[in-house]
């Protein structure tokens, strides 16, 4: 994984000391909250309902065990002994004291981490496929390109004050595990007919109050011109994006209003100019960064067999283990969705344990996933049973990856000042209602996603089943949506009809899943049956 050079470390250390002075002035009353707000947001610090929340960047979701242990340390020392892993492959702490924030950032800087550009109208954390570098279905490891984008975008003078926040995702497989087309810019590494490496660009996706799927604006950008093309896309947006109305400020609105063809024309015109400016990193810099993402020293003699005589372990292997490109190895996903638990939460002890497992069994590497879980990317098959035993002892071995209880949920009204309804208690109740693993496995792949407001931090638009919390005359209410997907078959979920109470929406989910079991054909997932049968049949079952 990438390691800071002297410039990276100096940049982060300088920012820490700058913010330490800003906090000191705020605590002394020399800065008002209005003056301090943009300064704290530049450092990932939000003021929520009960306390400050700090969002820490985990670029493209990759962590070392040392970094993971620092996250546990921060949870113990500065928070309430837990951290919340997010859909942006980051981690949040919900109970931060303002006076502690500079010390936390200093602790993060000591392990090559920071909270820069995790908030504000700038380019946010670059995300990627959590299986990058491990899965056999990619044409290249996308993380070097994500790292190049991170370096290019950090403190970019032209893009530090965009019309609105901006999100990239980079993948290298036809299987989309990063919801790439629901980002402001999605980049898929591809080969052209000559076998050369390059990228498809998708621009104008996003969720929130106006969800859109990004259209493809170019089918091939040469790899060594990727930065120039990204710059061109951002320049057109920065020039014309709305700054007078935050609800119309995202690039998806610009692409929609200009039209895909006109937006693309302007990007191509800007790209022709960009290529003359020499913005792309030199070949030797690309090579330097790529060296950090070489394969670890795999044991080529590792056994390909797994002893599945323990039935509980066998279930976990079947559900949570994915194929690795190297024979004898596997990709292990650790579910942070125990029965009745809070999606994405992990205690400091659990975070430490995951760090220990990565150091001992996964070449010192972990990944944060978009569905709020953790991945050990390079595990010998012969070590899986020992890993599972330790996870099971710590409450981290639910065999529910991609099942209905592997839900996504935003913090909701329990923490967030923007929320209209609670997400966490609803996720917990659904987890309890569908706790029977046999029932979950009968339902099969079913992506359930919950947001506490229209901002869609829980990605409800991309759920096979989505839930949106709304305020109905001072009462929490929940709209049920069906038919969304953030995968390569991207689609937006549609509202079924009138909303429900908390218990009512859980009953509606039960009705929907019962109908699916009744109507599905062989091999169909929930989303497949929904698309074949149509919304009307499901609405009839829900509302009579």
N, C-alpha and C positions, 0 to 999 in steps of 0.2 A: 504494500500500500504506500501511498505517497507520504514523503517526509518533508517537513518544512526546510527550506534553505534559509540563509541569513536574512533575506528580504521578507519572507513570510513571517519569520519570528519577530523581526523588528517592527513590522506593520502591526502585528497583534499586540505586542508589548506596549507600543506607543499609544494605541487606542485605549488600552487598559488605564494607563496613567492619565490620559486625557479625560476619561470618564470618571476616574477617581476625583479629579478636581471639580468636575461638574456636579457630582453628587455632594461633595463637600459644600459647594456654594448653594445647592438646593436645600440641604439640611440647615444651613445657616440663615436661610431666608433671603439670600442675595439673588436667587432665581425664583420667579413665580412658576406655578405648575404649567401655565401656558408657554413660558419660555423653556422650561425643562422638558416638556413632552417630546418635541422632535429630537432632542438629544438622547433621551432614554430609548426612544423607538429605534434609533440608529444602532443601539446596542442590544436589541432584542428584549427590552424590558417593557412590559405592558402593565397598566394599572387595571385590575379586574375588580370583581364585586367585593372581595374580602381582603385582598392582598396584592402585592406585585407578582406577576408571572414572568419568569425568564425562559425564553426559548433559545436553546443551544443548537447550533448548526452541526449536522453530521453530513458532510458533503458526500453525495451519492450513496449515503447509508452505510459507509464503511468505517469500522472501528477496530482498534487494537484492544487487547485485554487491559493494557495500561490505561487507555482512555476510558474504557468501560468501568474500571475500578474508580477512576476519578469521578465519574457520574454517580457511582454509589456513595462515595465520600461526600459529595455535595448534597445528596439526598439526606444523608445522616446528619450532617453538620448544619445545614442551612435551611432545610425543608422539613417536612413531616415524615421523613424516612421512606420516601418513595419518589419515583419519577414517572412521567407519563410520556410514552413513545407515541409519536404523531404520524398522521398520514403523509407528511412531507419528509419522512425519514429523519426527523429531528427528535429531540426530547425536550419536554417542558417541566418546569418546577412551578407549582401553583401557590406556594406560601413563602415568598421571598421578602425579607426586610430590605428596605432601600439602602440602609447603611452597610449591609453585607454584600451588595451587588458588586462593587469593585473587587472585593476579595475573591468572590466566586469567579469573576472573569480572569483574575490573576491565576487562580488555581487551574482554570481551563487552559490558559496560555502555557502553563508549565508542561502540558501534555499535547501541545499543538492543536488546541481547540479554541473556539470563540463563539460569540453570538452576533457577529457582524452580519448585517443584511438579512436577518431573520424576521425583520419587520420593516415597515416604511414602503414608500413608493420607489422601489429599486428592484434589481434583479435578485430574487431570493435564492435559497439553497438549491443548487443544481441536483436534480434527482435522477435516478437510473434504476435499472433492473437489479433487484436484490440477489439474483443468481449470476450476475455478471462475473465472467472469468471462471465459472464453474460448470455452467450448463453446456451441453453439446449442441444446442440448437442456435447458437449465436455465430455470426461470421467473424467477429472480433470482440475483444473486451471493450465495452463502451466507456469504461471508467477513465482511461487516459483523455478521452475527448471531453468527458464531464469535468475533469480536472483542468484542462486547458480553458474551458468555458468559465470555470470558477476563477482562475487567475485573471482572465480577460475582464470579467465583470466586477471583480472586487475593486471598489472605489473608482469605478469608471466615471470620469468627470462628466461625461455627457448623459449618463444614464443613472445618476444618483438621485435625480428628482424627476422621475417619470410621471406621466399622468396618473398611473396607478401601479400597484404591485405587479411583478412580472415573474413568471415561472417557466423554467425549462425542464424537459425530460429528455434523456438520451438512452436509446435502446439499440440492440444490434441483432434482434431476432424477429421473426414473423409472429412469434408469440409475445404479446404485449403484457408484461407484468407490471408496468409503470403507469398505466392510464395515460399513455403518451399523447393521444389525440384530445385529451381534456386539459391540456396545458396551453399556455399562451403560445409557446413554440415547442413542438415535438420534433425530435430528430431521430430518424432511424438509419443506422449505418447499413449500407447496401453495396453490392458489386454491380457495376454496369456490364454491358455485353462483352467488354474487353477484359473483364475480370479485375478492373481497378476499384479500389475502395473509395467510397464517397458516402453521401447522405441524401435521403429524402427529407424535405422540410414540410412540416405541417404547421400552419399558423392560424391563430384565432380560435382556439378552444378554451373552454373554461366552464365553471359551474356557477354558483351564486344565483342571483335572482333572474339572470338571463342565460341559461345554460346553452352551450353550443359545442359541436364537435368540429375540431379544426380541419379545414380542407387542405388537401395537398397542393402546395403552390410551386414546388419544383421536385422533379423525380430524381435528379442527380446533381449534387454539388461535389466537385472533387474534394477529397479529404483535406488537401493542403489549402483550400479556399473556404473552409467551413466557417472560420471566424469572420472573414470579410462578409460572407453572406448573412450571418447572424447580425453583424453590425448594420448591414443594409436594412434588414427587417426592422430592427430597433429604431433606426434613424427615421424611417417613414412613420412609424408609430409616434415617436417623440415629436415629430413635426406637426402631425395632424390630430393626435389623440386629444379627447375632450378633457379640459382641465376645469371647466365651469360646472360640471355635473359628475360627481363621483360614480353615479349609477350608470353612466354611459362612457366611463373613462377607460375601460379595459380594451385591449387590442381586438378582442372578438367583435366589439361593437364597430370599431373602425373597419375591419375587414368586411363585416356584414353591410355597412352603409356605403362604403366605396364599391363593394363588390369584389369577389375574388380576382376577377380578371384585371381590374384597374389597380387593386393593391399590388398584385404580382407585377404588373407593368412598372409601377413606381419602384418596387424593390429591385427589379432587374436594372433599371436605369441607375439607381443608387449603387448597386453592386458593381456595375461597370466602372463607376468612379472610385469605389472602395479598392478595387484591385490595383489601381494606380498608386495608392497611398502606402502600400507595403505593410499592411496591418497584420498579416498572417505570421504566426511564429516561424522562425527559421527551422529548417529540417532538423538541425542538431538539437534544438529545444524540444521538438516533438519526440525525438529519440530519447532524450534525457528523461522526460516524463514517463514515456512508455516503459522504461526499464524498471520503474517502481511497481509495475503491474505484471511482471513475469510470473509464470506458474511457480508455486512452491515446489520443493523437492519431493514429488510424489514417490511412494514406494511402488515401483513397477511390478513387484511380486505380491502385492496385497491380495488377499483372498477375496473372491467375488461372492462368497457364500455368507449367508446370515442364518444363525440358528433361531428359528421362529417357534421353538417349543413352548415358550411362555405366551399364552394367548393374549394377554394385555399388551405385551411388547409387540406382538405380531400386528395388533390393531394399530398401534402407533406408527410402526414401520409402513403399513399400508396407506395410512392417511397423511402422515407428516414428512415422509422421506421422498425426495425427488432424485431423479437420475443425474449422475455426474458424468462429465466428459471423460474422466479417468477411470478405467476399470478398477474395481476394488474400493472405490470411494463413493460417497453419497452426500447429498445436500440435506441437512436436517433443519427443519423449521420448528422453533420453540414457540408454542402457542401461549400468548399472554391473555388468554380468554378462559380462565377456569370457571367452573360452575358458579354462577352468582357473582362473578368478579367484575371489575371495571375494565373494559377493553383498553389495552395498552399500558396499564399500570404495572409496575414492578417494584417490589421493596428493595432497599439497599442490599439486603442479604441475597435476594434473588439475582440482582444485578452483579454482585460479586461472584456468585456461583457461575453465572453465564460467562463471566470473564475467565474464571478458572478453567472451565470446560474448553473455551477457545484456546487458551494457552496450552492446555494439555493435549487436546485432540484435533484442533482445527487450524494449525499453523498460525496461531495467535491472531485470528481474524474473526470478526462478527459483522453482521449486516442488520440494519433496521429495515423493515418492510413497509410498504404502503398500507398494508392492512394491520399495522400496529403489532407486529410480531418480531421475533429475532431469529436470524439464520446463522447456523454454523456451516459455512460454505464448503469446507473440505474435510470430510470425516471418513476415516477408514470404516468400511462395513463391519469389520471385526470389533470396532470400538462402540458401535451403536448401543449395544445392550448395557454397557457400563454407563454410557451417557444417559440413557433412558432411566436407569435406576436412580441416578442422582437427581435428575429432573423430577422424577416421580416423588421422591422424598421432599422436594421443595415446592410441590404443587405446581410444577411447570410442565406437566406431561399430558395435558388434554389431547386426545387424538381427534382433533376437530378441525384441522386445516381445511378451509374452503367450505365448511359445513355451516348450517344456520346459526350455530352458537359462536362461530368465528366472526362475529359482527364487528363493524367499525362504528364508533360513536365519538362525537365531539364532546368536550367537557360540559356543554350545555349550561343551563341556568344555575347549576350548582356553583359555577365559577365565573362564567362569562357575562359581562355587562351588556353584550349585544343579543344574548339569547332570549327567546320567547318562552321556551319550555325546557324541561329537564330531559337530558338524553341518557344519563348514566343509570338512574333507577329503572328506566324502561328497558335498557339493554340487559340489566341484571334480571328483571322479571322474565324477559324472553328466554334468557339462558336457563332459568329455572323451569319454565314451561316446556322447553324442548330438551331437557337435560338427558333424557334417555339416549344413549349413544346409538343403540340399534335403530331408533326412530330417525336420528340425524342421518345415519348412513343410508337408510332407506330413501330419504329425501335427496341425498347426494349433493352435488355442488350447488350451493345456493348462497349468493352474496347478499347479505342483509346489511344495510347502511343507514345510520341514524344521524340526523342533524337537528340541533335545537333552534335553528333559525334559517332564514333564507340564504344566508351567506354560505351555507353548504360545506362547512368544514368537515362534516361527516360523510360527504360525497353521496348524499341520498339520491341524486340524479343518476348516479352510476350503479345503483343497486338493482340486482334482480328483483329484490323487494327493498324499497326505500321508504323511510319515514321522515317526515318534516314536522317539527314542532312549531306551532303557531299560537298566537295570543288571540283568543276569541272572547272579547268583552271581559278581559281580566282573568280568564280561565285558560289553563293549558289545554291545548287541543292538538291532535295529531292527524296529519294527512297521510294516507297510504298511497304509495306509488308503485307501479309495476313495470318491468320490462327494460330496465337500464343495464348497461354494461360498460365497464372501463377497459375491457380487453380489446383484442384485435377486431372483434365484432362490435365495436363501440356503438352504443345507442343510448338515448335519453329516456329515463323512466317517465311515465305519465301518471297524473293524479287519477285515482279511481273515482273519486266523488267526495261527498261530505266527510268531514273529519270525525275523529273518535276521541273518547276519553282514553286515558292510559290503558286501562283494562280492556276497553273496547277495541283498541287497535291490535292488542295481542290476540283477542278472539278472532279478529278479521284475518290476521296472519294465519291462524290455525285453519280458518275456512279456506283460504287461498291454497295452502299447502295440501289440504285434503282433496281439493278439486284437482290439483296437479297430479296427485297419486292416482286419482280416478281416471284422468284423461290422458296421461302420458303414454307414449309409445316406446317400444324397446330402444334403449340407448339414449333417450332424451333427458337432458337436464331440465330444470325448472324453466330457464329462459327459453329453451327450445319449444317446450310445450306452450308456453305463453304466446310466443310468436306465431305458432301454428294455429292455436285455438282462437286467439284474439282477446282484446280487453272486454268486449261485451259479455262473454261467458263468465268471466271472473267477476265483473260488476254485478251480474245477476245473482251469483252465489253470495256475494258480500252483502248486498242491499236488498235482495229479494225482488 
